[in-house]
Structures are given as structure tokens and as C-alpha cells.
């Protein structure tokens, strides 16, 4: 039962961290362009 005192706050901290990273990514424009990455691999030139 004592391990819950450690694991619950750790899980909450990790959850808040990943939500924060996700929100930062959305705010910085990481999810803006969903169409061009799938076409970019076809247009790359091999040198």
C-alpha cells in the first residue's frame, strides 16, 4: 500500500508532462501540415 504513495504522484507527473509536451507541439505548429509528408517521400531525389 505504501508504493501507491509513490506511484500515484509519479503517474500524475508523467501525465501532466506528456500533456504539456503535446500542447507545446500543437502550439508550435507540429500538427499543422498533415498532407505533404506522405507526398514528400515520393518527391525526394536520390543524389
Backbone torsions as a table, in degrees:
resi	resn	phi	psi	omega
1	UNK	NA	-28.9	179.9
2	UNK	-68.3	-25.8	-179.7
3	UNK	-67.8	-26.0	178.4
4	UNK	-64.4	-29.6	178.8
5	UNK	-65.0	-28.0	178.6
6	UNK	-90.4	-43.5	-172.3
7	UNK	-73.5	-36.9	-178.2
8	UNK	-65.6	-49.9	176.6
9	UNK	-63.6	-35.1	177.6
10	UNK	-63.9	-42.3	178.1
11	UNK	-64.4	-40.6	178.0
12	UNK	-65.2	-42.7	178.2
13	UNK	-62.7	-44.1	177.5
14	UNK	-63.6	-40.1	177.8
15	UNK	-62.5	-46.1	178.6
16	UNK	-64.6	-37.1	178.7
17	UNK	-62.2	-48.5	-177.5
18	UNK	-69.7	-33.4	174.4
19	UNK	-65.7	-41.5	178.1
20	UNK	-63.2	-42.4	178.0
21	UNK	-65.3	-39.7	177.8
22	UNK	-63.2	-46.6	-179.9
23	UNK	-64.7	-38.2	177.1
24	UNK	-62.8	-41.8	179.1
25	UNK	-64.1	-40.5	178.8
26	UNK	-67.3	-41.7	-179.6
27	UNK	-66.9	-33.9	-177.3
28	UNK	-84.8	0.2	173.4
29	UNK	92.4	17.6	-179.9
30	UNK	-68.0	-25.5	-175.8
31	UNK	-107.2	16.1	-175.6
32	UNK	-74.1	-46.4	-173.6
33	UNK	-105.4	106.0	-178.9
34	UNK	-101.5	-9.3	-174.2
35	UNK	-95.1	-42.5	-171.0
36	UNK	-72.3	-28.2	-179.6
37	UNK	-60.2	-35.9	-179.6
38	UNK	-72.9	-22.6	177.4
39	UNK	-91.0	-25.1	-176.1
40	UNK	-62.9	-36.5	-178.5
41	UNK	-67.5	-24.2	177.9
42	UNK	-81.9	-23.1	-176.0
43	UNK	-95.9	-7.1	-178.7
44	UNK	-68.4	141.6	179.5
45	UNK	-101.0	135.2	175.8
46	UNK	-86.5	125.2	178.3
47	UNK	-98.0	NA	NA
